[in-house]
């Protein structure tokens, strides 16, 4: 009888623990960067805005979930997810094999190539020889940082920045010769602005999956497979019901989703 009572008690505890651990995802906290225009930035009034922000809110609505946006510096964005500061990351994070070792990813929600920018007239052509000795800026701990380090680390001086905006400031001030980043971020965040009028793209589109992954996805803790599935269904829903295109057209004049 004592053994039976023990088994029943243990089963009750396990069921209670399971119920406590179960998540209905009616509330979802999403980590965002807030310093990567046009995907994520702060307005003059201190509000979060941008493509990633609108997508996050639209996905929450499609899931029937209340969304809380949590700003987080890029350098600590995955550690903060693993520390349960939030439940998912929507911050233009590329799906790479290296990151898959730490987190789970949804399907992509957009995909754009990387490119270099340089001051007009500063380089006649793009080549390894032309790059030698140049100071090249890149946002720290990004796919662009890894690509630059792996492919040109012996040829250039790499200057790493905490945010893309810091890199733009140093380029405009002449402290670096080139920047490498996402082509859309460079175009909207710098080239289309007055301070970028004297700068241009140079070199090819860069999209090798070895460095640039499979597009930007939503990062989620590996244990939360049900949340991955909910986000995947929500991505499909907003793409099929016209919500995605409406958000895209607000920021871009091309198909940002990619092929």
Secondary structure, DSSP 8 states (H G I E B T S, - for coil): -HHHHHHHHHHHHHHHHHHHH----SEEEEEE-SEETTTEEE-TTS-EESHHHHHHHHHHHHHT-EEEEEE--GGGHHHHHHTTS-SEEEEEEE--HHHHTT-EE---SB---EEEEEETTS-SS--HHHHTT-EEEEETTSHHHHHHHHHHTTTSEEEEESSHHHHHHHHHTTS-SEEEEEHHHHIIIIITSGGGTTEEEEEEEE--HHHHTTSEEEEE-TT-HHHHHHHHHHHHHHHHSSHHHHHHHHH-SS-TT--
